[in-house]
Every structure is written in structure tokens, then in C-alpha cells.
Amino acid sequence: MTSRYWVVSLPVENSASSVWNRLQEQISKHSFDTPLYRFNIPNLRVGTLDLLLSLSDDLVKSSNFIEGVSHKTRRQIEEFERVSGVESNALTVDGVPVDSYLTRFVWDEAKYPTMSPLKEIVDSIHSQVAKIEDDLKVRVAEYNNVRSQLNAINRKQSGSLAVRDLSDLVKTEDIIISEHLITLPAIVPKYSQKDWLASYETLTNYVVPRSSKKLYEDNEYALYTVTLFKRAADNFRTNAREKGFQIRDFEYSPEAQDSRKQELERLVRDQESLRSSLLQWCYTSYGEVFSSWMHFCAVRVFAESILRYGLPPSFLACVLSPTTKSEKKVRSILEGFCDNSNSTHWKSEDEMGGGIFGLGGEADTYPYPSFTINLV
């Protein structure tokens, strides 16, 4: 799929077909590797030039916004496909590949009546895309919330012993809890294990001799248990901390462990379900946004052509996809079609002291309306 296209508009004096045939001939002769397509724009309601001028700034801003939402939705799709390990699907608009939808564009009269004022069409497109963007934010936030909860649990289960959940490491047989005795988990730096074994019985009174048992070891720490009288527990914690040993707060509960396991399984299911549904929603929404974007491009070409060439509307809109090495030659061909009286509305940026008719971006650079569509 080609990822970059130019949308341009050329002046027509007599016949659009004549201009189109000449353009095809010139492109074929001098830049045969450049695909060329008609961009079919209906007869929209012009209104007044003052209205078009007041609309021109909104056209550029809204175009950037809609393009941004399109790319944002596409990136979200690519991320979900990568995370899910699914094969990337070719994106479509109404069942048609996006590049084909652009190069064979047909205006949707039912959705955007051509007799509606241009500003009404522009506002309608903008509001539809804005709603999709808002929905995307809400859905992604919901997914990210579940993913954050799951990541937090995974960090507790896979982090170092200083922070991880100990419930899957300490078993019933490792714990003694009675009216007077308690078993505490101790996190001991790996290099201090000999020191721990030599000193834990003397950190305070009432430690059960030879009660410490090693349960687990990671790259930094070892997990030991120690049993002592409950009344000495606080003093033991303090003295252990002074020697660099961490006594973790821990309460063994099979019920709580089962509850955490069920919560983890629920979050895993929720994440998969949300990701799958959000991916499907993004596929559909991308098509809607892209369709809105192309209709907006049609409005923009129409408005900029009127401001450039005047009334009545008489122009040929085209879509081209030149290679990098062909760009200069194609620009030269296009400018050759503007060397006539229809281009007298255009002056250079210096002559005008700024943008052309308030139109920003590429429209200021050439004697014909032109802007680039990047599909990715």
C-alpha cells in the first residue's frame, strides 16, 4: 500500500476532461511511475467568498485534528495487534482498503447532503470525529486501568523479595501461630546469610533456637522464617533492621491467597476481553474516521479551489502518489497547468505578505491548492 498521496486542484478553462487527458499524457510521458487518479468532488454549496474566507482557518485546523485522530486510532490498532500477537489486518473503509477508498472516493450524499452549507458539513465532520476521539480515550483508559492493576500484581509476584507478595512462597507448614508464638518472614541480603544464621537467635530474648528456615532465594535476597514469642516481636523487628535484615509484615491466610488468585485470573480475563473488544471497535472507528477525513479533504479542496480560481467553480481535483525522485518533475508538470489567466488570483507569498487567502501550509507554496495525505 502506498502511504503518501498528494491531493491537488488544477484550473479548468473549458473542459475538465481535456485537462485530465492532458495531465495523464504529461504524467505518463515524464513521470510514468506516478499513479494518478481523479478525486471526485460533488457540486457543493458555495455560499459567499466572505464565508469561505472565514472558514479557511478552520479548514486547516480541523484537517490537522482529523488526521491526528486517524493516526492515533491506527497506532492503537497496531499496538493491540502486536501485544495480542495477531497478524496485522489490512484496514478498510466500508469493506474497501483505505488507499482504494481514497483513490476511488465517492461522496456520501446521505450522510453529508451537498445542499448543506459548507460550515455545517465541516462542523458535522469535526463533531463526529471528536466524539470518536472521546470514546477512544474512555475505552483506552478503561483498558489501561485493568492493565495497570494486573501489572501491579505481576510486579508483586515477580519483583525482589523486598517488595514481592510472599503468599505463594510461604506454606502452611512453614508457619507457627499460637497464643504465644509467631513466625515472621525475614528478608536477608544474600551476602549476609551467614551473619543472619549466626545472630538471629540473639537479636532479642525469647527467640526459638534453630527455628530459622530458608524458603526461597532470588538474585538479591533470601527469604527466611524465624519463630519467637509474640511479646518480643516488635523488639526483634527493630534489632533486625539495625543489622540490615527486613522483617516483612505477613499474615498467612489460605482464603486471602485464593482471593488474590481469583482476582488475578479475573483481571487477566478482563484485559483480554477489553483488548479484543477495543481492537474490534478501533477497526470500525478507523474506517469512520478515515471516511470523515476524505470527505473533509473534498470540502477543503473545493473551498481552496474557489478561493484560488474564483467563481463559478471550475477546477479538476486529482490524487497523485509520486516517488521521492519524481516529486520535482511532477510539481513542474502541475505548475505548467496553471500558466494561464485562471491563475491570476495566485501571487507569491512575498507579494501577498503572508499566506494565500488565509490558507496555511502547502497551499501557500504552489500556484494551485495542494496538500499531502499520509496514511501511516
C-alpha positions as CSV (number, residue, x, y, z in Angstrom):
1,M,0.0,0.0,0.0
2,T,1.2,3.5,-0.9
3,S,1.4,5.6,2.2
4,R,1.7,9.1,0.9
5,Y,-0.5,11.0,-1.6
6,W,-0.9,14.5,-2.9
7,V,-4.3,16.0,-3.4
8,V,-4.2,18.8,-5.9
9,S,-6.6,21.0,-7.8
10,L,-5.9,22.5,-11.2
11,P,-7.8,25.2,-13.1
12,V,-10.2,24.4,-15.9
13,E,-11.0,26.8,-18.7
14,N,-13.2,24.8,-20.9
15,S,-13.3,21.1,-20.2
16,A,-12.3,19.1,-17.2
17,S,-11.9,16.0,-19.4
18,S,-9.5,17.9,-21.6
19,V,-7.3,18.9,-18.6
20,W,-7.5,15.4,-17.3
21,N,-6.4,13.9,-20.6
22,R,-3.5,16.3,-20.9
23,L,-2.4,15.6,-17.3
24,Q,-2.5,11.9,-17.9
25,E,-0.4,12.3,-21.0
26,Q,2.2,14.5,-19.3
27,I,2.5,12.2,-16.2
28,S,2.8,9.2,-18.4
29,K,5.4,10.8,-20.6
30,H,7.6,12.5,-17.9
31,S,6.8,10.6,-14.7
32,F,5.3,7.3,-15.6
33,D,5.9,5.8,-12.1
34,T,3.5,8.3,-10.5
35,P,0.0,6.8,-10.0
36,L,-2.7,9.4,-10.9
37,Y,-6.4,9.4,-10.0
38,R,-9.4,11.7,-10.3
39,F,-10.7,13.0,-7.0
40,N,-14.4,13.3,-7.5
41,I,-15.9,16.2,-5.6
42,P,-19.6,17.0,-6.0
43,N,-21.1,20.4,-6.6
44,L,-21.1,21.7,-3.1
45,R,-22.9,24.8,-1.9
46,V,-20.5,27.8,-2.3
47,G,-22.2,30.4,-0.2
48,T,-20.2,33.6,-0.3
49,L,-16.5,34.3,-0.6
50,D,-16.6,36.0,2.8
51,L,-17.9,32.8,4.3
52,L,-15.2,30.8,2.6
53,L,-12.5,33.2,3.9
54,S,-13.9,32.9,7.4
55,L,-14.0,29.1,7.1
56,S,-10.4,28.8,5.7
57,D,-8.6,28.8,9.0
58,D,-11.0,26.3,10.5
59,L,-10.4,24.0,7.5
60,V,-6.6,23.8,8.2
61,K,-7.0,23.3,11.9
62,S,-9.8,20.8,11.6
63,S,-7.9,18.9,8.9
64,N,-4.9,18.5,11.2
65,F,-7.2,17.4,14.1
66,I,-9.0,14.8,12.0
67,E,-5.7,13.5,10.5
68,G,-4.3,13.2,14.1
69,V,-7.3,11.1,15.3
70,S,-6.9,8.9,12.3
71,H,-3.3,8.2,13.0
72,K,-3.9,7.8,16.8
73,T,-6.6,5.2,16.1
74,R,-4.3,3.4,13.7
75,R,-1.4,3.3,16.2
76,Q,-3.7,1.9,18.8
77,I,-4.7,-0.9,16.4
78,E,-1.0,-1.7,15.7
79,E,-0.2,-1.8,19.4
80,F,-3.1,-4.1,20.2
81,E,-2.2,-6.4,17.3
82,R,1.4,-6.5,18.4
83,V,0.6,-7.2,22.1
84,S,-2.0,-9.8,21.1
85,G,0.3,-11.5,18.6
86,V,-2.3,-11.5,15.9
87,E,-1.4,-11.0,12.3
88,S,-1.9,-7.4,11.2
89,N,-5.2,-6.9,9.3
90,A,-5.5,-4.7,6.2
91,L,-7.5,-1.7,7.4
92,T,-10.7,-1.0,5.4
93,V,-13.4,1.6,5.0
94,D,-16.8,0.2,4.2
95,G,-15.0,-3.0,3.2
96,V,-12.6,-1.3,0.9
97,P,-8.8,-0.9,1.6
98,V,-8.0,2.6,2.7
99,D,-5.9,3.5,-0.3
100,S,-8.6,2.3,-2.7
101,Y,-11.2,4.3,-0.8
102,L,-9.0,7.4,-1.3
103,T,-8.2,6.8,-5.0
104,R,-11.9,5.9,-5.8
105,F,-13.5,8.4,-3.4
106,V,-17.3,8.8,-3.7
107,W,-19.1,11.5,-1.8
108,D,-21.7,10.1,0.7
109,E,-24.8,12.3,-0.1
110,A,-27.0,10.6,2.5
111,K,-24.5,11.4,5.3
112,Y,-23.5,14.8,4.0
113,P,-26.1,16.5,1.8
114,T,-24.4,18.6,-0.8
115,M,-27.0,21.4,-0.4
116,S,-26.0,21.9,3.3
117,P,-23.8,24.9,3.9
118,L,-20.1,24.1,3.9
119,K,-19.7,25.2,7.5
120,E,-22.5,22.9,8.6
121,I,-20.7,20.0,6.8
122,V,-17.4,20.9,8.4
123,D,-18.9,21.2,11.9
124,S,-20.7,17.8,11.4
125,I,-17.5,16.0,10.4
126,H,-15.5,17.6,13.2
127,S,-18.0,16.8,15.9
128,Q,-18.3,13.1,14.6
129,V,-14.5,12.7,14.8
130,A,-14.3,14.5,18.1
131,K,-16.9,12.0,19.6
132,I,-14.9,9.1,18.3
133,E,-11.7,10.5,19.9
134,D,-13.5,11.0,23.2
135,D,-14.8,7.4,23.1
136,L,-11.3,6.2,22.3
137,K,-9.9,8.0,25.3
138,V,-12.5,6.5,27.6
139,R,-12.1,2.9,26.3
140,V,-8.3,3.1,26.3
141,A,-8.4,4.5,29.9
142,E,-10.6,1.6,31.0
143,Y,-8.2,-0.9,29.4
144,N,-5.1,0.8,30.8
145,N,-6.7,0.7,34.3
146,V,-7.1,-3.0,34.2
147,R,-3.6,-3.5,32.7
148,S,-2.1,-1.3,35.5
149,Q,-3.8,-3.4,38.2
150,L,-2.5,-6.6,36.5
151,N,1.0,-5.1,36.2
152,A,1.0,-4.1,39.8
153,I,0.1,-7.7,40.8
154,N,2.7,-9.2,38.5
155,R,5.3,-6.8,39.9
156,K,4.5,-8.0,43.4
157,Q,4.8,-11.6,42.3
158,S,8.0,-11.2,40.2
159,G,9.8,-8.4,42.0
160,S,12.6,-8.8,44.5
161,L,11.8,-10.3,47.9
162,A,12.0,-6.8,49.4
163,V,8.7,-5.9,47.7
164,R,7.0,-9.0,46.2
165,D,4.0,-10.8,47.6
166,L,5.1,-13.7,49.8
167,S,1.9,-15.6,49.9
168,D,2.9,-18.0,47.1
169,L,6.3,-18.7,48.9
170,V,5.2,-19.3,52.4
171,K,3.2,-22.5,53.0
172,T,1.1,-23.7,55.9
173,E,3.9,-26.0,57.2
174,D,6.3,-23.0,57.4
175,I,4.1,-21.1,59.8
176,I,3.6,-21.5,63.6
177,I,0.9,-19.3,65.1
178,S,-0.4,-19.9,68.6
179,E,-1.4,-18.0,71.6
180,H,2.2,-17.1,72.4
181,L,4.3,-17.9,69.4
182,I,4.5,-16.2,66.0
183,T,6.5,-16.9,62.8
184,L,8.0,-13.9,61.0
185,P,9.4,-13.8,57.4
186,A,12.9,-12.2,57.2
187,I,14.4,-10.8,54.0
188,V,18.1,-11.2,54.3
189,P,20.7,-9.9,51.7
190,K,22.4,-12.8,50.0
191,Y,25.8,-11.7,51.2
192,S,24.5,-11.5,54.9
193,Q,23.1,-15.0,55.2
194,K,25.9,-16.3,57.4
195,D,25.5,-13.3,59.6
196,W,21.8,-13.9,59.9
197,L,22.2,-17.6,60.9
198,A,24.8,-16.6,63.4
199,S,22.9,-13.8,65.0
200,Y,19.1,-14.2,64.7
201,E,18.8,-16.1,68.0
202,T,20.4,-13.3,69.9
203,L,18.6,-10.3,68.3
204,T,16.2,-10.4,71.2
205,N,15.0,-12.6,74.0
206,Y,12.5,-15.4,73.5
207,V,13.6,-16.5,70.0
208,V,13.1,-20.2,69.4
209,P,16.5,-21.8,68.9
210,R,17.3,-23.2,65.5
211,S,13.8,-22.1,64.2
212,S,15.0,-20.2,61.2
213,K,14.4,-21.9,57.8
214,K,15.3,-20.8,54.3
215,L,12.4,-20.8,51.9
216,Y,13.5,-19.0,48.8
217,E,16.3,-17.0,47.2
218,D,16.4,-14.5,44.3
219,N,19.3,-12.5,42.8
220,E,19.5,-10.1,45.8
221,Y,17.8,-11.6,48.9
222,A,17.0,-14.8,50.7
223,L,13.7,-15.5,52.5
224,Y,14.0,-17.0,55.9
225,T,11.4,-17.6,58.7
226,V,12.0,-17.3,62.4
227,T,9.7,-18.3,65.3
228,L,9.6,-16.4,68.6
229,F,7.3,-15.3,71.3
230,K,4.8,-12.6,70.2
231,R,5.7,-10.2,73.0
232,A,9.3,-10.0,71.6
233,A,8.3,-9.4,68.0
234,D,8.5,-5.6,67.9
235,N,11.9,-5.6,69.6
236,F,13.1,-8.3,67.2
237,R,12.0,-6.2,64.2
238,T,13.9,-3.2,65.4
239,N,17.1,-5.0,66.1
240,A,16.9,-6.9,62.9
241,R,16.5,-3.7,60.9
242,E,19.6,-2.2,62.5
243,K,21.6,-5.2,61.2
244,G,20.2,-4.8,57.7
245,F,17.6,-7.5,57.9
246,Q,14.0,-6.7,56.8
247,I,11.1,-8.3,58.7
248,R,8.1,-8.3,56.4
249,D,4.6,-7.9,57.7
250,F,2.8,-11.1,56.7
251,E,-0.3,-12.9,57.7
252,Y,-0.8,-16.3,56.3
253,S,-4.4,-16.8,55.0
254,P,-5.4,-19.5,52.6
255,E,-8.7,-17.6,52.0
256,A,-6.8,-14.4,51.1
257,Q,-4.4,-16.3,48.9
258,D,-7.3,-17.9,47.0
259,S,-9.0,-14.5,46.7
260,R,-5.8,-13.0,45.2
261,K,-5.5,-15.8,42.7
262,Q,-9.1,-15.4,41.7
263,E,-8.6,-11.6,41.3
264,L,-5.5,-12.2,39.2
265,E,-7.5,-14.6,36.9
266,R,-10.4,-12.1,36.7
267,L,-8.0,-9.3,35.7
268,V,-6.4,-11.5,33.0
269,R,-9.8,-12.3,31.6
270,D,-10.9,-8.7,31.7
271,Q,-7.7,-7.5,30.0
272,E,-8.1,-10.0,27.2
273,S,-11.8,-9.2,26.8
274,L,-11.3,-5.4,26.8
275,R,-8.4,-5.6,24.4
276,S,-10.3,-7.8,21.9
277,S,-13.4,-5.6,22.0
278,L,-11.4,-2.4,21.8
279,L,-9.5,-3.7,18.8
280,Q,-12.7,-4.5,17.0
281,W,-14.0,-1.1,17.9
282,C,-10.9,0.6,16.6
283,Y,-11.2,-1.3,13.3
284,T,-14.7,0.1,12.8
285,S,-13.9,3.6,14.2
286,Y,-10.8,3.9,12.0
287,G,-13.0,3.3,8.9
288,E,-15.4,6.0,10.1
289,V,-12.6,8.5,10.9
290,F,-10.9,7.8,7.6
291,S,-14.2,8.3,5.7
292,S,-14.8,11.6,7.5
293,W,-11.2,12.6,6.7
294,M,-11.6,12.1,3.0
295,H,-14.9,14.0,3.0
296,F,-13.2,16.8,4.8
297,C,-10.4,16.7,2.2
298,A,-13.0,17.1,-0.5
299,V,-14.5,20.1,1.2
300,R,-11.1,21.6,1.7
301,V,-10.1,21.1,-2.0
302,F,-13.4,22.7,-3.0
303,A,-13.1,25.7,-0.8
304,E,-9.4,26.3,-1.6
305,S,-10.1,26.0,-5.3
306,I,-12.8,28.6,-5.2
307,L,-10.6,31.0,-3.3
308,R,-7.7,30.3,-5.7
309,Y,-9.5,30.3,-9.0
310,G,-12.7,32.2,-8.3
311,L,-16.3,31.6,-9.3
312,P,-18.0,29.8,-10.8
313,P,-16.3,26.6,-9.6
314,S,-14.1,25.3,-12.5
315,F,-11.3,23.0,-11.4
316,L,-10.0,19.4,-11.7
317,A,-9.2,17.7,-8.4
318,C,-6.6,14.8,-8.6
319,V,-4.8,12.4,-6.3
320,L,-1.2,11.5,-7.1
321,S,1.5,9.4,-5.4
322,P,4.9,10.4,-6.8
323,T,8.1,8.7,-5.7
324,T,10.6,10.9,-3.9
325,K,12.8,11.1,-7.0
326,S,9.8,12.2,-9.2
327,E,8.4,14.9,-6.9
328,K,10.3,17.8,-8.5
329,K,9.2,16.7,-12.0
330,V,5.6,16.2,-11.0
331,R,5.5,19.7,-9.4
332,S,6.8,21.2,-12.6
333,I,4.1,19.4,-14.7
334,L,1.4,20.6,-12.3
335,E,2.6,24.2,-12.4
336,G,2.5,24.1,-16.2
337,F,-1.3,23.7,-16.0
338,C,-1.5,27.0,-14.0
339,D,0.2,29.2,-16.6
340,N,-3.0,30.9,-17.7
341,S,-5.4,33.6,-16.8
342,N,-7.1,31.3,-14.2
343,S,-4.0,31.6,-12.0
344,T,-4.1,35.4,-11.7
345,H,-5.7,35.0,-8.2
346,W,-2.4,33.5,-7.1
347,K,0.6,35.5,-6.1
348,S,3.8,34.5,-4.3
349,E,3.9,34.6,-0.5
350,D,6.2,37.6,-0.6
351,E,3.9,39.5,-2.8
352,M,0.9,38.8,-0.6
353,G,2.9,39.5,2.6
354,G,1.9,36.1,4.0
355,G,-0.4,33.2,3.3
356,I,-2.7,33.0,0.3
357,F,-6.3,34.0,1.2
358,G,-5.6,33.0,4.8
359,L,-4.8,29.4,3.8
360,G,-1.9,27.9,5.6
361,G,0.5,25.0,4.9
362,E,1.3,23.7,1.4
363,A,-1.4,25.9,-0.2
364,D,1.0,28.8,0.1
365,T,3.8,27.1,-1.7
366,Y,2.3,26.4,-5.2
367,P,0.1,28.2,-7.7
368,Y,-2.6,25.5,-7.1
369,P,-4.2,24.1,-3.9
370,S,-2.1,21.1,-2.7
371,F,-1.8,19.2,0.5
372,T,-0.4,15.8,1.5
373,I,-2.2,12.8,2.9
374,N,-0.1,10.4,4.9
375,L,-1.9,7.2,5.5
376,V,0.6,6.0,8.2
